[in-house]
Structures are given as C-alpha cells and as structure tokens.
C-alpha cells in the first residue's frame, strides 16, 4: 500500500467489532506500518435502562452468532449482572483518552477493553475497571482515571460520535481508507474476512494511485 491509512469506526462494546478484530489483525500483520485511526461510534452511548430478560436474550443471540462466525470466546457475566446498564459511552470515552495519550497504543487498549467485556465478563461501563485495563496496557492508572472523569473527555468523545454521524456511518465495524489528499474510500461496512479486506484494499490503492 502507498500512503493510505485506515479509519476504523467502532465501539469497544460492539460484538461484531470484537468478532472482526482477528480479521483486522491478519490484515495489519500482512501490511506492517499500516496506520489505524480509531473513531468511536457510540453504539449504545448514554443508554440508561437496566437490561431486562428480553434484552439479555436478544443480545445473547447476537453474541452466539458472532461467536460462531469468529470462533472467539464469550462470557456473559457482565450482561447477566443484576442492574447492568449497557451504556457504551464510558468505554468509548476511555478509548478516546488512550488515543489522546498515546495514539500508537490506542488500538491495543481498544482490544483490551473488548477482551475484558466479552471474554472475561468484566463490567467495562465501570470507570475503575477501565482504569485497571489502561494500567494493563502501560498507562498510568491514576492519570488515566482522572482524565476519564474529566469534562474534557466527555466533550472529546461527543466529537467522535458527531464525526461518525457526519461521515454517514450507521453500523460497526466500518473501515475507510484515507489518503493525505483528503480522499476516503469505504473498505468495509460490517464483518469481513481478512482475505476480502486485502483484496478490497489493493483495489482501492490502485484506484487512488491512478
């Protein structure tokens, strides 16, 4: 690939983004140096109602589908917790903080939050948990926790959500290919295997070069 980069619209508590992770990893291993800019989408941002039985059943069905497609492990402990509110804003805000602190580690933190929620059943709506996960990835826990609680972070994540809407993105994962001349091309809107991503990326790169 020439001078293009990826713009990844996602949410760390989106099950299809979790399932898509290994496919993106393969692509990135095959193309070392390919930059990924994360933009948080806010799948269920500011959701305020506790999950009821019907909601849990619906989500469990989605997770079963993703597990079948991806082969990834799922633990529903967080979802099953009494009074659990599936609000993805705190996790998105935490990723925005990680990106602002060290953009090179943002994707690793994003994946750590995914793994904690989906594979480990941890409550990633909880600020303390998000700070602990940041420490796992080498961030200063106290500094991260303070940033997470700040009004600046709350405004910053709103900017991500607004950018997602402005870009016309309505589902996750969505990945675009960007170029320094401000041209952008859609790579995928939804779960796609690594081979398909590579083929599309090659075609886009040829089109951009032409």
C-alpha positions as CSV (number, residue, x, y, z in Angstrom):
1,X,0.0,0.0,0.0
2,X,1.2,3.5,-0.7
3,X,0.5,6.4,1.7
4,X,-3.0,5.3,2.7
5,X,-4.2,4.7,6.2
6,X,-7.3,3.1,7.8
7,X,-10.1,4.9,9.7
8,X,-11.8,2.5,11.9
9,X,-15.3,3.5,13.2
10,X,-16.1,1.2,16.1
11,X,-17.3,0.7,19.6
12,X,-15.4,-1.5,22.1
13,X,-18.7,-2.9,23.3
14,X,-19.9,-3.8,19.9
15,X,-19.9,-7.6,19.5
16,X,-19.3,-7.5,15.7
17,X,-16.3,-5.3,16.3
18,X,-15.0,-7.8,18.7
19,X,-15.5,-10.6,16.2
20,X,-13.9,-8.5,13.4
21,X,-10.7,-8.0,15.5
22,X,-8.8,-11.1,14.4
23,X,-9.6,-10.4,10.7
24,X,-8.2,-6.9,11.1
25,X,-5.2,-8.3,12.9
26,X,-4.4,-10.5,10.0
27,X,-4.5,-7.6,7.6
28,X,-2.3,-5.5,9.8
29,X,0.3,-8.3,10.2
30,X,0.4,-8.6,6.4
31,X,0.9,-4.9,6.0
32,X,3.2,-3.7,8.7
33,X,3.2,0.0,9.2
34,X,-0.4,0.5,8.1
35,X,-1.8,3.1,10.4
36,X,-5.2,2.7,12.0
37,X,-7.1,5.8,13.3
38,X,-9.8,4.9,15.7
39,X,-13.1,6.8,15.8
40,X,-15.6,5.9,18.4
41,X,-19.1,5.3,17.2
42,X,-21.2,5.1,20.3
43,X,-23.2,2.0,19.6
44,X,-25.3,2.3,22.8
45,X,-24.0,5.6,24.2
46,X,-25.9,7.1,27.1
47,X,-28.2,4.1,27.3
48,X,-29.8,4.4,30.8
49,X,-32.1,1.5,31.3
50,X,-31.0,-1.7,33.1
51,X,-31.0,-4.8,30.9
52,X,-34.2,-6.9,31.2
53,X,-34.7,-10.5,30.4
54,X,-35.9,-9.8,26.8
55,X,-32.9,-7.6,26.1
56,X,-30.5,-10.1,27.5
57,X,-32.0,-12.8,25.3
58,X,-31.7,-10.7,22.2
59,X,-28.1,-9.8,23.0
60,X,-27.2,-13.4,23.7
61,X,-28.5,-14.3,20.3
62,X,-26.3,-11.7,18.6
63,X,-23.3,-12.9,20.6
64,X,-23.9,-16.5,19.7
65,X,-23.9,-15.5,16.0
66,X,-20.6,-13.6,16.4
67,X,-19.1,-16.5,18.3
68,X,-20.0,-18.9,15.5
69,X,-18.5,-16.6,12.8
70,X,-15.4,-15.6,14.7
71,X,-14.6,-18.6,16.9
72,X,-13.9,-16.1,19.8
73,X,-14.9,-16.8,23.4
74,X,-17.8,-15.1,25.1
75,X,-18.6,-14.8,28.8
76,X,-22.0,-13.2,29.6
77,X,-21.1,-12.5,33.3
78,X,-21.2,-8.7,32.8
79,X,-24.5,-8.8,30.9
80,X,-26.1,-11.1,33.5
81,X,-25.1,-8.8,36.4
82,X,-28.2,-7.5,38.2
83,X,-29.0,-3.9,37.2
84,X,-26.4,-3.9,34.4
85,X,-26.8,-0.9,32.0
86,X,-25.4,-1.5,28.6
87,X,-24.0,2.1,28.1
88,X,-21.1,2.1,25.8
89,X,-20.2,5.8,26.3
90,X,-17.7,5.2,29.2
91,X,-15.7,2.6,27.2
92,X,-15.7,4.8,24.1
93,X,-14.5,7.7,26.3
94,X,-11.7,5.6,27.7
95,X,-10.5,4.7,24.2
96,X,-10.5,8.4,23.2
97,X,-8.3,9.1,26.3
98,X,-5.9,6.3,25.3
99,X,-5.8,7.7,21.8
100,X,-5.1,11.2,23.0
101,X,-2.4,10.0,25.5
102,X,-0.6,7.7,23.1
103,X,-2.2,7.0,19.7
104,X,0.2,4.1,19.0
105,X,-1.3,2.2,21.9
106,X,-5.0,3.1,21.3
107,X,-5.9,0.0,19.3
108,X,-4.2,-2.3,21.9
109,X,-6.3,-0.6,24.6
110,X,-9.5,-0.9,22.5
111,X,-8.8,-4.6,22.1
112,X,-8.1,-5.0,25.8
113,X,-11.5,-3.5,26.7
114,X,-13.2,-5.8,24.2
115,X,-11.5,-8.8,25.7
116,X,-12.4,-7.8,29.2
117,X,-16.1,-7.3,28.4
118,X,-16.6,-10.2,26.0
119,X,-14.1,-12.9,27.0
120,X,-13.7,-12.1,30.7
121,X,-17.2,-10.9,31.6
122,X,-15.9,-7.7,33.3
123,X,-18.0,-4.6,33.6
124,X,-16.5,-2.1,31.1
125,X,-19.1,0.5,31.9
126,X,-17.2,0.9,35.3
127,X,-14.6,3.7,35.5
128,X,-12.4,1.7,37.8
129,X,-12.4,-1.3,35.5
130,X,-11.5,0.9,32.5
131,X,-8.6,2.4,34.5
132,X,-7.4,-1.0,35.5
133,X,-7.4,-2.1,31.9
134,X,-5.4,1.1,31.0
135,X,-2.8,0.1,33.6
136,X,-2.7,-3.4,31.9
137,X,-1.6,-1.6,28.7
138,X,1.1,0.5,30.4
139,X,-0.8,3.7,31.0
140,X,-0.6,5.5,34.4
141,X,-3.7,4.4,36.2
142,X,-4.2,7.5,38.3
143,X,-3.7,9.8,35.4
144,X,-6.0,7.8,33.2
145,X,-8.7,7.7,35.8
146,X,-8.6,11.4,36.3
147,X,-8.8,12.0,32.6
148,X,-11.7,9.6,32.3
149,X,-13.7,11.7,34.9
150,X,-12.9,15.0,33.2
151,X,-15.4,17.1,31.3
152,X,-12.9,17.5,28.5
153,X,-13.0,13.7,27.9
154,X,-16.8,13.8,27.9
155,X,-16.7,16.5,25.2
156,X,-14.0,14.7,23.2
157,X,-16.0,11.5,22.9
158,X,-19.0,13.5,21.8
159,X,-16.8,14.9,18.9
160,X,-16.1,11.3,17.9
161,X,-19.8,10.4,17.9
162,X,-20.5,13.6,15.8
163,X,-17.7,12.7,13.3
164,X,-19.3,9.2,12.9
165,X,-22.7,10.7,12.1
166,X,-21.2,13.3,9.8
167,X,-19.4,10.5,7.9
168,X,-22.6,8.7,7.3
169,X,-21.6,5.7,9.3
170,X,-24.6,3.8,10.7
171,X,-23.1,0.4,11.8
172,X,-20.0,-1.1,13.2
173,X,-17.4,-2.2,12.3
174,X,-16.9,0.3,9.4
175,X,-13.5,0.9,8.0
176,X,-12.5,3.5,5.5
177,X,-9.2,4.0,3.6
178,X,-7.9,7.6,3.7
179,X,-5.2,9.4,1.8
180,X,-3.3,12.6,2.5
181,X,-5.2,14.4,-0.2
182,X,-8.4,14.0,1.8
183,X,-9.9,11.3,-0.3
184,X,-11.6,8.5,1.5
185,X,-12.9,5.1,0.3
186,X,-15.1,2.6,2.1
187,X,-13.2,-0.6,2.8
188,X,-15.9,-2.4,4.7
189,X,-19.2,-1.8,6.5
190,X,-19.7,-4.9,8.6
191,X,-17.8,-8.1,9.4
192,X,-15.4,-9.1,6.6
193,X,-12.7,-11.8,6.4
194,X,-9.1,-10.7,6.1
195,X,-8.7,-12.0,2.6
196,X,-11.6,-9.9,1.4
197,X,-10.2,-6.9,3.2
198,X,-6.9,-7.4,1.5
199,X,-8.4,-7.7,-2.0
200,X,-10.5,-4.6,-1.5
201,X,-7.6,-2.6,-0.1
202,X,-5.5,-3.5,-3.1
203,X,-8.2,-2.3,-5.5
204,X,-8.7,0.9,-3.6
205,X,-4.9,1.6,-3.6
206,X,-4.8,1.0,-7.3
207,X,-7.7,3.4,-7.8
208,X,-6.1,6.0,-5.6
209,X,-2.8,5.7,-7.4
210,X,-4.5,6.1,-10.7
